Amino acid sequence: MTETEFLEKFHITLDEEQRAAMRIAGRHALLLAVPGSGKTAVIAARTGYLLLCRNIPAREILTITFSRAAAAEMRRRFAETFELPPAEMPEFRTIHSLCRSILKMHCRAEGSALPELLPERRSVLRALYLALFPDAEYPDDALLRAIDMRITYAKNMLLTREQIAAIDLETVDFQALYQAYEAENRARGRMDFDDQLLMAYRLLRREPELLAALRARFRYVNVDEAQDTSYVQHRIIYLLAKPGELFMVGDEDQSIYGFRAAYPDIFLRFAEIYPGAALLRMETNYRSSSVITSAAERFIRRNKRRNEKQMRAARPEGAAIRVTEFLHKRAQYAYLVRQLAALPPGQTAAVLYRNNESVLPLLEPLAEAGIAFEARGDRAAEFFSCARVRHALGVLHFALHPESESAFVQVYHRLGVYASRAECEAVLAARAKGDNRPPLEVLATLSAGTRREQRVRERISELRAIARLSTPLAVREAWHVANGTPDSADDRQKLDVLSALGERCKTPSALLDCAERLSAWEGKPAPGACVSLSTIHAAKGREFNRVYLIDLQEGILPAEAEEETWRPGGEDAEEEEARLFYVGVTRARDELELVCASRGYCGPLTPSPFIRALTARLNGKRIAPGR
């Protein structure tokens, strides 16, 4: 079948750049695909072209995708386009699925058992943490996620023992915990998802017959979303595809998973690693308006670790980019509800943000307004399990219920009265013997004649005052008692979220009820939802008619620099922040609105410098004035 016959028969429409990518043959190729350039369609077309025009057997073609959902979608689209029976379909797989198959091949040949796959490791990490650090505070979900993230990074970057020892995690001895975790898995004969990659990589390096069999099987390898592929994954792909034809597709400007060990440097080193390889570009954005495309193109040029690209728009100019700066952060929530309620029929909209907690003050107002929505990447329960949030709400609960022993036990060490565990037990023993006064009153009596007695009585007065305050003030005072002054941008955002929730609650007790409801929020999409609430990370690969980027504050996006210093070789973190913003901007088809505030509940806020960088060169017609 000729190329023309192929395109006509299957009703495939490609531009010249896309056709060049489809037909490239005889050597490795890197395709740099800007946002909205149709890379998924090109991978599907190329795979069909290999099958039907170059007569490559389907079993010799492998397409590696970033996620199971992406693999399933590409498989579905390919089957619908080319109407092939399952037996004649090429393979679409994730790298983890491929590595698991490699391990199974090895185990069959050796007559050994495949290690048990650990479905999730946080429960194991929690148990090990408590065993290793018995005097430490109970690990919340955020801490476990940080530990989990560092383990993934260490394994995917093939870090040495010395590099692992250099990974910092506040007061946690990460190396000790990592070694205990690895020993636990070895003792139980199990592996985690990242171990599948490491084990497959080591097998391919030491078993030439296994490697040769795989190379003979998969002579044509396509890799989608290569910018999000980790270092060890690239090493596996190199071993597998080196003698055949590798077609790698991605865009280092959209690499936003550095914390998962994404390795965008492959785009800068491709010619060095694969000598004689072709470098192709698809630079036409068919998604976004010309205004959005040109602004995004100028913005991303600030990054230096990138290939030269000239993104251009296929669509007309479109609506102005709006920059909306509120005097106070509280105003953005009611504004967004009004805007989304007025969304025209058939249109889609997304509210995008850096951190999951940004969306919490919107969930109930949207539901009450009858706006159907989906919440992607939502981790409400994790927010409320965060130690600092939990402590603040615990102090608030104790202020409302000073007689509660359980509340006292939860927060006595956060009240600044320097009570030990033994003294807490003494208070409980006194009450068990008939002293019915509130626990802090008992502690004051046990401290009679000491300097601490005065401190305890001062705290009793402060807690009584908190119970009488309005809800937003009460939660802020409870935070100060439990955690002190919120010094980091992350802490200030968490307190801002609690304060915003508090403003909707008539009493502090109602806020505690609200926190309980939101902790159980499942985030299931409502039927017919045209509105998406999503982190920028979770919105990757999607597009919407209208996009609101919210909480664009310095310290949030971009994040504070020290947040990424734990990563060995993490000097790319600053550019990754710009890439994250760029990905958010390029989700918009028709309308883009950048939302920030000059003040939050904790004090003044500084709008993200990315706003000015994106809009600085746009003329007045293309930027709507702030509010």
C-alpha positions as CSV (number, residue, x, y, z in Angstrom):
1,M,0.0,0.0,0.0
2,T,1.4,3.4,-0.9
3,E,1.5,6.3,1.5
4,T,-1.3,8.2,-0.4
5,E,-3.5,5.1,-0.5
6,F,-2.9,4.5,3.2
7,L,-3.9,8.1,4.2
8,E,-7.0,8.0,1.9
9,K,-8.2,4.6,2.9
10,F,-8.2,5.4,6.6
11,H,-9.2,9.0,6.3
12,I,-6.0,10.2,8.0
13,T,-5.2,13.9,7.6
14,L,-1.6,15.0,8.4
15,D,0.4,18.1,7.8
16,E,3.9,17.9,6.3
17,E,5.7,17.8,9.6
18,Q,3.4,15.0,10.8
19,R,3.8,13.0,7.6
20,A,7.6,13.3,7.8
21,A,7.4,11.9,11.3
22,M,5.1,9.1,10.1
23,R,7.4,7.9,7.3
24,I,10.9,8.2,8.9
25,A,12.7,4.9,8.4
26,G,16.0,3.2,8.7
27,R,17.3,5.1,11.8
28,H,16.5,6.2,15.3
29,A,14.4,9.4,15.5
30,L,13.5,11.9,18.2
31,L,10.3,13.8,17.5
32,L,9.9,17.1,19.4
33,A,6.2,17.7,19.6
34,V,4.9,21.0,21.0
35,P,1.6,21.1,22.9
36,G,-1.5,20.4,20.7
37,S,0.6,19.2,17.8
38,G,-1.2,15.8,17.4
39,K,1.5,13.5,18.6
40,T,-0.9,10.7,19.6
41,A,-2.4,10.7,16.1
42,V,1.1,10.6,14.6
43,I,2.2,7.6,16.7
44,A,-1.0,5.8,15.7
45,A,-0.4,6.7,12.0
46,R,3.2,5.7,12.1
47,T,2.3,2.3,13.7
48,G,-0.3,1.7,10.9
49,Y,2.2,2.9,8.3
50,L,4.8,0.3,9.6
51,L,2.2,-2.4,9.4
52,L,0.5,-1.6,6.1
53,C,3.0,0.3,4.0
54,R,6.3,-1.2,5.2
55,N,4.8,-4.6,5.9
56,I,6.4,-4.9,9.3
57,P,4.8,-7.8,11.3
58,A,2.6,-6.5,14.2
59,R,4.5,-8.6,16.7
60,E,7.7,-6.7,16.0
61,I,6.2,-3.3,16.9
62,L,6.0,-2.1,20.5
63,T,4.6,1.3,21.6
64,I,5.5,2.3,25.2
65,T,3.2,4.8,26.9
66,F,3.4,6.7,30.2
67,S,0.3,5.2,31.8
68,R,-2.1,2.3,31.5
69,A,-4.9,4.7,30.6
70,A,-2.8,6.1,27.8
71,A,-1.9,2.6,26.5
72,A,-5.6,1.6,26.6
73,E,-6.7,4.8,24.8
74,M,-4.0,4.4,22.1
75,R,-4.9,0.7,21.6
76,R,-8.6,1.6,21.3
77,R,-8.0,4.4,18.8
78,F,-5.7,2.3,16.7
79,A,-8.2,-0.6,16.6
80,E,-11.0,1.7,15.6
81,T,-9.0,3.4,12.9
82,F,-7.5,0.3,11.2
83,E,-10.2,-2.2,12.1
84,L,-7.7,-5.0,13.0
85,P,-8.6,-8.1,14.9
86,P,-6.9,-8.6,18.3
87,A,-4.5,-11.2,16.9
88,E,-3.1,-8.7,14.3
89,M,-2.7,-5.8,16.8
90,P,0.8,-4.5,17.7
91,E,1.5,-4.1,21.4
92,F,0.8,-0.9,23.4
93,R,2.2,-1.2,26.9
94,T,3.6,0.8,29.8
95,I,7.3,0.3,30.7
96,H,6.3,-1.3,33.9
97,S,4.1,-3.9,32.1
98,L,7.0,-4.6,29.7
99,C,9.5,-5.1,32.6
100,R,7.1,-7.4,34.4
101,S,6.9,-9.5,31.2
102,I,10.8,-9.6,31.1
103,L,10.8,-10.8,34.7
104,K,8.3,-13.5,33.9
105,M,10.4,-14.7,30.9
106,H,13.4,-15.0,33.1
107,C,11.5,-16.8,35.9
108,R,10.0,-19.3,33.4
109,A,13.5,-20.0,32.0
110,E,15.0,-20.5,35.4
111,G,12.0,-22.3,36.9
112,S,11.8,-19.8,39.7
113,A,8.9,-17.9,41.2
114,L,8.2,-14.3,40.4
115,P,8.5,-12.1,43.5
116,E,5.2,-10.9,44.9
117,L,4.3,-7.4,43.8
118,L,3.8,-4.9,46.7
119,P,0.6,-3.0,45.6
120,E,1.5,0.1,47.7
121,R,4.3,0.8,50.1
122,R,3.0,3.5,52.4
123,S,1.6,1.1,54.9
124,V,4.9,-0.8,55.0
125,L,6.8,2.5,55.4
126,R,4.5,3.6,58.2
127,A,5.2,0.4,60.2
128,L,8.9,0.7,59.6
129,Y,9.0,4.4,60.5
130,L,7.2,3.7,63.8
131,A,9.6,0.8,64.6
132,L,12.8,2.8,63.7
133,F,11.7,6.1,65.3
134,P,9.5,5.1,68.3
135,D,9.8,8.6,69.9
136,A,8.9,10.4,66.7
137,E,5.4,11.8,66.0
138,Y,3.0,9.5,64.1
139,P,3.8,9.9,60.3
140,D,1.1,11.7,58.4
141,D,0.2,11.0,54.8
142,A,2.3,14.0,53.6
143,L,5.4,12.6,55.3
144,L,4.8,9.1,53.9
145,R,4.3,10.6,50.4
146,A,7.6,12.5,50.8
147,I,9.4,9.3,51.8
148,D,7.7,7.3,49.0
149,M,8.7,10.0,46.5
150,R,12.4,9.8,47.5
151,I,12.4,6.0,47.2
152,T,11.0,6.3,43.7
153,Y,13.6,8.9,42.8
154,A,16.5,6.9,44.2
155,K,15.6,3.8,42.3
156,N,14.7,5.4,39.0
157,M,17.8,7.6,39.0
158,L,20.0,4.6,39.8
159,L,21.5,6.5,42.7
160,T,24.6,5.2,44.5
161,R,24.6,4.5,48.2
162,E,26.5,7.7,48.8
163,Q,23.9,9.7,46.8
164,I,21.0,8.1,48.8
165,A,22.8,9.0,52.0
166,A,22.8,12.6,50.9
167,I,19.0,12.8,50.4
168,D,17.5,15.0,53.1
169,L,14.1,14.7,54.7
170,E,13.7,17.1,57.6
171,T,14.4,15.1,60.8
172,V,14.1,11.6,59.2
173,D,17.1,9.4,58.7
174,F,16.2,8.6,55.1
175,Q,19.1,6.2,54.5
176,A,18.2,4.1,57.5
177,L,14.6,3.9,56.5
178,Y,15.4,3.1,52.9
179,Q,17.8,0.3,53.9
180,A,15.1,-1.1,56.3
181,Y,12.5,-1.0,53.6
182,E,14.8,-2.8,51.1
183,A,15.7,-5.5,53.8
184,E,12.0,-6.0,54.6
185,N,11.1,-6.6,50.9
186,R,14.1,-9.0,50.5
187,A,13.1,-11.0,53.6
188,R,9.5,-11.3,52.3
189,G,10.4,-12.1,48.7
190,R,8.6,-9.2,47.2
191,M,9.2,-6.2,45.0
192,D,7.6,-2.9,44.5
193,F,6.7,-1.2,41.1
194,D,10.1,0.5,40.9
195,D,11.9,-2.8,41.6
196,Q,10.4,-4.2,38.4
197,L,12.4,-1.6,36.5
198,L,15.6,-2.2,38.4
199,M,15.4,-6.0,38.2
200,A,14.5,-6.0,34.4
201,Y,17.4,-3.6,33.8
202,R,19.9,-5.8,35.6
203,L,18.6,-8.9,33.8
204,L,19.0,-7.3,30.4
205,R,22.6,-6.3,31.2
206,R,23.7,-9.7,32.5
207,E,21.7,-12.1,30.3
208,P,22.6,-11.6,26.6
209,E,20.3,-14.4,25.4
210,L,17.3,-12.8,27.0
211,L,18.2,-9.4,25.6
212,A,18.8,-10.9,22.1
213,A,15.4,-12.5,22.2
214,L,13.6,-9.3,23.1
215,R,15.6,-7.3,20.4
216,A,14.5,-9.9,17.8
217,R,10.9,-9.6,19.0
218,F,10.6,-5.8,19.2
219,R,12.6,-4.4,16.3
220,Y,10.5,-1.2,16.1
221,V,9.9,0.7,19.3
222,N,7.8,3.8,19.7
223,V,8.0,5.8,23.0
224,D,5.3,8.3,23.9
225,E,5.7,11.1,26.5
226,A,9.4,10.4,26.6
227,Q,10.0,13.6,28.6
228,D,8.3,11.9,31.6
229,T,10.4,8.7,31.3
230,S,12.9,8.1,34.1
231,Y,16.6,7.5,33.8
232,V,16.5,3.8,34.4
233,Q,13.6,3.5,31.9
234,H,15.7,5.2,29.3
235,R,18.5,2.8,30.0
236,I,16.1,-0.1,29.4
237,I,14.8,1.4,26.2
238,Y,18.4,1.9,25.0
239,L,19.3,-1.7,25.6
240,L,16.1,-2.9,23.9
241,A,16.0,-0.6,20.9
242,K,19.6,0.1,20.0
243,P,19.9,-2.3,17.1
244,G,16.4,-1.6,15.7
245,E,14.4,1.5,15.0
246,L,13.5,3.8,18.0
247,F,10.9,6.5,17.5
248,M,10.9,8.6,20.6
249,V,8.2,11.3,21.0
250,G,7.9,14.1,23.5
251,D,8.8,17.6,24.5
252,E,11.3,18.5,27.2
253,D,9.3,21.8,27.7
254,Q,6.5,19.6,29.2
255,S,8.7,17.6,31.5
256,I,7.0,18.1,34.9
257,Y,7.7,14.9,36.8
258,G,11.2,15.5,38.1
259,F,10.2,14.3,41.6
260,R,9.5,10.9,40.0
261,A,12.9,11.0,38.3
262,A,11.8,12.1,34.9
263,Y,14.9,12.6,32.8
264,P,14.4,15.3,30.1
265,D,18.2,15.5,29.5
266,I,17.7,12.6,27.1
267,F,16.3,15.2,24.6
268,L,19.6,17.2,24.8
269,R,21.8,14.0,24.6
270,F,19.8,12.0,22.0
271,A,22.3,12.5,19.2
272,E,25.2,11.6,21.5
273,I,23.4,8.4,22.7
274,Y,22.0,7.4,19.3
275,P,24.6,8.5,16.7
276,G,23.1,9.3,13.3
277,A,19.6,9.7,14.7
278,A,17.1,12.0,13.0
279,L,15.8,15.1,14.9
280,L,12.2,16.0,13.8
281,R,9.9,18.7,15.0
282,M,6.2,19.2,15.0
283,E,5.8,22.9,15.9
284,T,2.2,23.6,15.0
285,N,-0.2,23.9,17.9
286,Y,-3.7,23.0,16.7
287,R,-5.2,23.4,20.2
288,S,-4.8,26.9,21.5
289,S,-5.6,30.3,20.1
290,S,-2.9,32.4,18.6
291,V,-2.8,34.7,21.6
292,I,-2.2,31.8,24.1
293,T,0.2,30.0,21.8
294,S,2.4,33.0,21.2
295,A,2.5,34.0,24.8
296,A,3.4,30.4,25.9
297,E,6.1,30.2,23.2
298,R,7.8,33.4,24.5
299,F,7.5,32.4,28.1
300,I,9.1,29.0,27.8
301,R,12.2,30.5,26.1
302,R,13.3,31.7,29.5
303,N,14.5,28.1,30.0
304,K,18.0,27.2,28.8
305,R,18.1,23.4,29.0
306,R,15.9,22.8,26.0
307,N,16.0,22.3,22.2
308,E,15.2,25.2,19.9
309,K,11.5,25.1,18.8
310,Q,9.2,27.6,17.2
311,M,5.7,26.9,18.3
312,R,3.1,28.5,16.1
313,A,-0.7,28.5,16.2
314,A,-3.0,27.0,13.5
315,R,-6.0,28.9,15.1
316,P,-6.8,32.6,15.0
317,E,-6.0,35.2,17.7
318,G,-8.9,34.5,20.0
319,A,-9.8,36.1,23.3
320,A,-7.5,38.1,25.5
321,I,-5.5,36.5,28.2
322,R,-7.1,37.8,31.5
323,V,-5.1,38.6,34.6
324,T,-7.4,38.8,37.6
325,E,-5.8,40.0,40.8
326,F,-8.1,40.2,43.8
327,L,-7.5,42.4,46.8
328,H,-8.0,39.4,49.0
329,K,-7.8,35.7,48.3
330,R,-11.3,35.1,49.6
331,A,-12.9,36.8,46.6
332,Q,-11.6,34.2,44.1
333,Y,-13.9,31.4,45.3
334,A,-17.2,33.2,44.8
335,Y,-15.9,34.6,41.5
336,L,-15.0,31.2,40.2
337,V,-18.4,29.8,41.1
338,R,-20.1,32.7,39.2
339,Q,-17.9,32.2,36.2
340,L,-18.4,28.4,36.1
341,A,-22.2,28.7,36.6
342,A,-22.2,30.9,33.4
343,L,-20.3,28.4,31.3
344,P,-22.1,28.2,27.9
345,P,-23.6,24.8,27.0
346,G,-21.2,22.5,25.3
347,Q,-18.1,24.3,26.6
348,T,-15.6,22.8,29.0
349,A,-13.7,24.6,31.7
350,A,-10.9,23.7,34.1
351,V,-9.7,25.2,37.3
352,L,-6.0,24.3,37.5
353,Y,-3.6,24.7,40.5
354,R,-0.2,23.6,41.8
355,N,-1.3,22.0,45.1
356,N,-4.3,19.8,45.8
357,E,-5.5,21.9,48.8
358,S,-6.2,24.9,46.5
359,V,-9.5,23.3,45.5
360,L,-10.9,22.5,48.9
361,P,-12.7,25.8,49.4
362,L,-14.4,25.3,46.1
363,L,-15.8,21.8,46.5
364,E,-18.9,22.5,48.5
365,P,-19.8,26.0,47.0
366,L,-19.8,24.4,43.5
367,A,-21.9,21.5,44.7
368,E,-24.4,23.9,46.4
369,A,-24.6,25.9,43.2
370,G,-25.6,22.8,41.3
371,I,-22.5,22.8,39.1
372,A,-21.5,19.3,37.9
373,F,-17.7,18.8,38.1
374,E,-15.0,16.3,38.4
375,A,-12.1,16.6,40.8
376,R,-8.9,15.1,39.5
377,G,-5.7,14.5,41.5
378,D,-7.8,15.3,44.6
379,R,-6.3,14.3,48.0
380,A,-8.5,16.0,50.5
381,A,-7.9,13.4,53.1
382,E,-4.2,13.9,52.8
383,F,-4.6,17.6,53.5
384,F,-6.5,17.0,56.7
385,S,-4.1,14.2,57.8
386,C,-1.1,16.6,57.4
387,A,0.4,17.0,60.9
388,R,0.2,20.8,61.1
389,V,-3.4,20.9,59.9
390,R,-4.3,18.0,62.2
391,H,-2.7,19.8,65.2
392,A,-4.5,23.1,64.4
393,L,-7.9,21.4,64.2
394,G,-7.0,19.3,67.3
395,V,-6.3,22.5,69.3
396,L,-9.5,24.0,68.0
397,H,-11.5,20.9,69.1
398,F,-9.8,21.0,72.5
399,A,-10.7,24.7,72.9
400,L,-14.3,23.8,72.3
401,H,-14.2,20.7,74.5
402,P,-11.7,21.5,77.3
403,E,-13.1,18.6,79.4
404,S,-12.3,16.0,76.7
405,E,-9.5,13.6,77.8
406,S,-9.1,12.2,74.2
407,A,-8.7,15.8,72.9
408,F,-6.2,16.5,75.6
409,V,-4.1,13.4,74.8
410,Q,-4.1,14.4,71.1
411,V,-2.7,17.9,71.6
412,Y,-1.1,18.3,75.0
413,H,2.4,18.2,73.4
414,R,1.3,21.1,71.0
415,L,0.1,23.5,73.7
416,G,3.5,24.9,74.6
417,V,3.2,23.9,78.3
418,Y,6.1,21.5,78.0
419,A,4.2,18.5,79.5
420,S,5.8,15.1,79.2
421,R,4.1,11.8,78.4
422,A,4.5,10.9,82.1
423,E,2.8,14.1,83.1
424,C,0.0,13.5,80.7
425,E,-0.5,10.1,82.2
426,A,-0.5,11.7,85.7
427,V,-3.3,14.0,84.6
428,L,-5.4,11.0,83.4
429,A,-4.7,9.1,86.6
430,A,-5.9,12.0,88.7
431,R,-9.1,12.2,86.7
432,A,-9.6,8.5,87.0
433,K,-9.4,8.9,90.8
434,G,-12.2,11.4,90.8
435,D,-10.8,14.8,89.9
436,N,-13.4,15.9,87.3
437,R,-11.9,19.2,86.4
438,P,-10.7,19.8,82.8
439,P,-7.3,18.1,82.1
440,L,-5.5,21.5,81.8
441,E,-6.8,22.5,85.2
442,V,-5.5,19.3,86.7
443,L,-2.1,19.9,85.0
444,A,-2.0,23.4,86.5
445,T,-2.6,21.9,90.0
446,L,0.1,19.3,89.4
447,S,2.4,22.2,88.4
448,A,1.6,24.3,91.4
449,G,4.4,26.6,92.6
450,T,6.4,26.2,89.3
451,R,6.8,28.6,86.5
452,R,4.9,26.3,84.3
453,E,1.7,26.7,86.3
454,Q,1.5,30.3,85.1
455,R,2.1,29.1,81.5
456,V,-0.7,26.5,81.8
457,R,-3.2,29.0,83.2
458,E,-2.3,31.5,80.4
459,R,-3.0,28.7,77.9
460,I,-6.3,27.9,79.5
461,S,-7.3,31.6,79.1
462,E,-6.2,31.6,75.5
463,L,-8.1,28.5,74.6
464,R,-11.3,29.9,76.2
465,A,-10.8,33.0,74.1
466,I,-10.4,30.9,70.9
467,A,-13.7,29.2,71.6
468,R,-15.4,32.6,71.6
469,L,-13.8,33.9,68.3
470,S,-15.4,33.9,64.9
471,T,-14.5,30.8,63.0
472,P,-11.7,32.2,60.7
473,L,-10.0,33.9,63.6
474,A,-10.4,30.8,65.8
475,V,-8.7,28.5,63.4
476,R,-5.8,31.0,62.9
477,E,-5.3,31.3,66.6
478,A,-5.5,27.5,67.0
479,W,-2.8,27.2,64.3
480,H,-0.5,29.6,66.1
481,V,-1.0,27.7,69.4
482,A,-0.3,24.3,67.7
483,N,2.4,25.3,65.1
484,G,3.6,28.8,65.8
485,T,3.9,31.4,63.0
486,P,3.4,29.9,59.5
487,D,6.8,30.8,58.0
488,S,6.8,28.9,54.7
489,A,4.6,29.5,51.7
490,D,3.3,26.0,52.1
491,D,2.2,26.6,55.7
492,R,0.6,29.9,54.8
493,Q,-1.3,28.3,52.0
494,K,-2.6,25.5,54.3
495,L,-3.7,28.1,56.9
496,D,-5.3,30.2,54.1
497,V,-7.3,27.1,53.0
498,L,-8.5,26.4,56.6
499,S,-9.4,30.1,57.0
500,A,-11.3,30.1,53.7
501,L,-13.2,27.0,54.9
502,G,-13.8,28.7,58.2
503,E,-15.5,31.7,56.6
504,R,-18.2,29.5,55.3
505,C,-18.9,28.0,58.7
506,K,-20.9,29.9,61.3
507,T,-19.1,28.3,64.2
508,P,-15.8,26.6,64.9
509,S,-17.7,23.4,65.5
510,A,-19.2,23.6,62.0
511,L,-15.7,23.9,60.6
512,L,-14.7,20.6,62.3
513,D,-17.8,19.0,60.8
514,C,-16.8,20.5,57.4
515,A,-13.2,19.0,57.7
516,E,-14.7,15.6,58.4
517,R,-16.9,15.8,55.4
518,L,-14.1,16.9,53.1
519,S,-11.8,14.3,54.5
520,A,-14.2,11.7,53.1
521,W,-14.6,13.4,49.7
522,E,-14.3,10.8,47.0
523,G,-13.9,13.1,44.0
524,K,-16.1,11.1,41.7
525,P,-17.1,13.0,38.6
526,A,-20.8,14.1,38.5
527,P,-22.8,12.9,35.5
528,G,-22.4,15.3,32.6
529,A,-19.6,17.3,34.2
530,C,-18.2,20.0,31.9
531,V,-16.0,21.5,34.7
532,S,-12.7,19.9,35.9
533,L,-10.9,20.8,39.1
534,S,-7.4,19.5,38.7
535,T,-3.7,19.9,39.6
536,I,-1.7,20.9,36.6
537,H,0.1,17.5,36.8
538,A,-3.2,15.6,36.6
539,A,-4.4,17.8,33.7
540,K,-1.4,16.7,31.5
541,G,-2.6,15.6,28.1
542,R,-6.0,17.2,28.4
543,E,-7.5,20.4,26.9
544,F,-10.4,22.7,27.8
545,N,-12.2,25.6,26.1
546,R,-11.6,27.8,29.2
547,V,-8.8,27.5,31.8
548,Y,-8.5,29.3,35.1
549,L,-5.0,29.0,36.7
550,I,-5.5,29.9,40.4
551,D,-3.3,30.6,43.4
552,L,-0.6,32.0,41.2
553,Q,1.5,33.2,44.1
554,E,5.2,33.4,44.6
555,G,6.2,30.5,46.8
556,I,3.4,28.3,45.4
557,L,4.1,28.5,41.6
558,P,7.0,28.8,41.4
559,A,7.5,26.8,44.7
560,E,10.0,27.9,47.2
561,A,13.5,26.9,46.0
562,E,14.4,24.9,49.1
563,E,11.5,22.5,48.5
564,E,13.5,20.7,45.8
565,T,17.0,20.7,47.3
566,W,16.7,17.1,48.4
567,R,17.1,15.9,44.9
568,P,20.7,15.0,44.0
569,G,21.2,16.7,40.6
570,G,18.0,18.6,41.2
571,E,19.3,21.9,39.8
572,D,16.7,21.6,37.0
573,A,14.0,22.3,39.6
574,E,13.7,26.1,38.7
575,E,13.2,25.3,35.0
576,E,10.7,22.6,35.9
577,E,8.6,25.2,37.7
578,A,8.4,27.2,34.5
579,R,7.5,24.0,32.6
580,L,4.7,23.3,35.0
581,F,3.2,26.8,34.4
582,Y,3.7,26.3,30.7
583,V,1.8,23.0,30.7
584,G,-1.1,24.7,32.6
585,V,-1.2,27.6,30.1
586,T,-1.3,25.3,27.1
587,R,-4.3,23.3,28.3
588,A,-6.5,26.2,27.2
589,R,-8.1,26.2,23.8
590,D,-10.0,29.5,23.7
591,E,-9.7,31.4,27.0
592,L,-7.1,31.7,29.7
593,E,-7.4,33.5,33.0
594,L,-4.6,33.9,35.5
595,V,-5.9,34.4,39.0
596,C,-3.9,35.7,42.0
597,A,-4.4,37.9,45.0
598,S,-2.5,40.7,46.8
599,R,-3.5,39.5,50.2
600,G,-4.4,36.2,51.9
601,Y,-5.6,35.4,55.4
602,C,-2.0,35.3,56.7
603,G,-1.0,38.6,55.2
604,P,0.3,40.1,52.0
605,L,0.9,37.9,48.9
606,T,3.2,38.4,45.9
607,P,1.7,37.4,42.6
608,S,3.7,34.8,40.7
609,P,6.5,36.3,38.5
610,F,5.3,33.9,35.8
611,I,2.3,36.1,35.3
612,R,4.4,39.1,34.2
613,A,6.7,36.9,32.2
614,L,3.8,35.4,30.3
615,T,2.0,38.7,29.6
616,A,4.8,41.3,29.5
617,R,5.0,41.5,25.7
618,L,1.3,41.3,25.0
619,N,-0.4,44.6,24.0
620,G,-3.4,46.0,25.8
621,K,-5.9,44.2,23.6
622,R,-4.6,40.9,24.8
623,I,-4.6,41.3,28.5
624,A,-7.8,42.0,30.4
625,P,-7.4,44.4,33.4
626,G,-7.3,42.9,36.9
627,R,-10.0,43.3,39.5
